[in-house]
Amino acid sequence: MSELEAEHRAHYQATVVQEALRTAAADGDPYASILLVPDDPYPLYEQLRERGTLHRSAVGVWTTTSHRLANQILRDRRFGVRTPKARNPPSSCRSTTRCSDWTRPTTHGCASSPPPR
């Protein structure tokens, strides 16, 4: 794929994501609205809090406004970055030793992961 084709593909993907976020936001999903970077996100944070400690967004991600719960999840070994063995690691990992075991389950939670280089 040429650089120009890659650029066009990335632009198309970003357009599709933006449209999906706008649709979810119009349907009342506060998380989608936050991702669209509003001038005043605080009313949206309140809407998220009203949805409970743990809420699944229409965008497909789980959200929490609880520091305690977020802290538990980020430190839990069961929650980490994984990918199917058929996929390649992200380009940022391809040349580093720390990513050599990319397809193995994590042995630590996200909060104890080493920072990116």
C-alpha positions in Angstrom: 0.0 0.0 0.0 1.4 3.4 -1.0 1.7 6.2 1.5 -1.1 8.1 -0.3 -3.4 5.0 -0.2 -2.6 4.6 3.5 -3.4 8.2 4.1 -6.7 7.9 2.3 -7.6 4.8 4.2 -6.8 6.4 7.6 -8.9 9.4 6.6 -11.8 7.2 5.7 -11.6 5.2 8.9 -11.5 8.4 11.0 -14.6 9.7 9.1 -16.4 6.4 9.8 -15.5 6.6 13.5 -16.6 10.2 13.8 -19.9 9.4 12.2 -20.5 6.5 14.6 -19.7 8.8 17.5 -22.1 11.5 16.3 -24.8 8.9 15.9 -24.3 7.4 19.3 -24.1 11.0 20.8 -27.4 11.9 19.1 -28.9 8.8 20.6 -28.0 10.0 24.1 -24.7 8.3 24.8 -22.7 10.7 27.0 -19.4 8.8 26.5 -19.7 9.2 22.7 -20.4 12.9 23.3 -17.3 13.2 25.5 -15.2 11.6 22.8 -16.4 14.4 20.4 -14.6 16.9 22.7 -17.4 19.2 23.8 -16.6 22.7 25.2 -18.2 21.8 28.5 -17.9 18.0 29.3 -19.1 18.4 32.9 -22.8 17.8 32.3 -21.8 14.7 30.3 -19.8 13.4 33.3 -22.9 13.9 35.5 -24.9 11.9 33.0 -22.3 9.1 33.1 -22.5 9.1 37.0 -26.3 8.8 36.8 -25.9 5.6 34.7 -24.3 3.8 37.6 -20.9 2.6 38.7 -20.2 0.6 35.5 -22.0 1.3 32.3 -21.6 -0.1 28.7 -21.5 2.7 26.2 -23.2 2.4 22.8 -19.7 2.9 21.4 -19.0 -0.6 22.8 -16.7 0.2 25.8 -17.3 0.0 29.5 -17.2 3.2 31.4 -16.9 4.0 35.1 -16.9 7.2 37.0 -15.8 5.4 40.2 -12.1 5.9 41.0 -12.2 2.9 43.3 -13.5 0.6 40.5 -11.2 2.0 37.9 -8.3 1.4 40.2 -9.3 -2.2 40.8 -9.7 -2.9 37.1 -6.4 -1.3 36.1 -4.5 -3.4 38.7 -6.3 -6.7 38.0 -4.2 -9.2 36.1 -7.3 -10.4 34.2 -7.5 -7.0 32.4 -4.6 -6.4 30.1 -3.7 -5.9 26.5 -4.1 -9.0 24.4 -4.4 -9.8 20.7 -5.2 -12.9 18.8 -2.1 -14.8 17.8 -2.8 -14.2 14.1 -2.4 -10.5 14.5 0.9 -8.6 14.6 1.9 -6.5 17.5 1.5 -2.7 17.1 4.4 -1.1 15.2 5.6 0.5 18.5 6.4 -3.0 19.8 7.9 -4.6 16.7 11.5 -3.6 17.5 11.5 -3.9 21.3 12.2 -6.9 23.5 9.5 -6.0 26.0 6.8 -6.9 23.4 8.3 -10.2 22.4 5.5 -12.1 24.2 2.7 -10.1 22.7 0.4 -13.0 22.2 0.7 -14.4 25.7 -1.8 -13.5 28.4 -0.7 -10.6 30.5 1.0 -11.3 33.9 0.1 -7.9 35.3 -2.6 -5.3 35.2 -2.6 -2.2 33.0 -1.6 0.1 35.9 1.5 -2.0 36.5 2.6 -2.1 32.8 5.8 -0.3 31.9 5.3 3.1 30.3 5.6 3.3 26.6 9.0 4.2 25.1 
